[in-house]
Amino acid sequence: MAGTRTPLALTFDNLGEATELERGTWPAGRPLGRHPTVTEVLPRLLDLLDARGLRATFFVEAINARLYPDALRELAARGHEVGHHGWRHETWSGLDPDAEAAILARGLDAFAALGLRVAGFRPPGGDLNPGTPGRLARAGLSWCSPAGGAPGVRDGVAVLPFRWPLVDAYHVMDRFAALRARHGDPRAPLDAGALRARLTAELERHAAAGRPGCLVLHPFVGADPAHLEAQAAVLDALAGLPLDVRPGGEIAVALRRGL
Ligand SMILES: [Zn+2]
């Protein structure tokens, strides 16, 4: 029965070299616009989603509208939602209000230049600032997806949070070792088999809890073939659980209506 299914937003974060550019780890002189997460991983992911009849939200850094306009148009053409994830993945927590407003506007302009209407925002790093929801609303965005907290509506913007244990990168990246330790999870990264088992167990927990939330996968995690296989297995597991899987924007509409 549809009413007993727990809403789950299927989301993917990050694309291309944007984060490496922001962190200064992109080698000087290496050409832009041919990153393997776009040229190799994304087509595989889109085929995996098509084969399962799944639609997702792709939170991409808006610089990708310049670097990969065809890839973003294809996301939309294949039924997926494009969301705003900063310009180059600027760590959102602690940004001053003018910087927030400027990044939001610059990104929305770049998306609009491709004819993409973007309604959702996920803060790079996961944390909003106190004024962020109001600024999102003034920029014309209608929902956001930060780390933690309860689903609901803040300053006119639907909030559809994610939990770290439902993020693939949280379990496999060295940079999240300290965060894992704070959550009582092992400091050591999981291998692909353990990643698949853990995400599937967390999805079962999510379905049983009954509150809307998000699964967060990353194309860069899928750059490792074993991890891509784990992502595919997790997508397979969705069909066997009492979940209503949609792009986040569709769940956000229901949240705003108070459902
Ligand atoms: Zn991110």
Residues whose N, C-alpha, C, O or C-beta is under 5 A from the ligand:
A	BS01	ZN	D13 N14 P124 G125
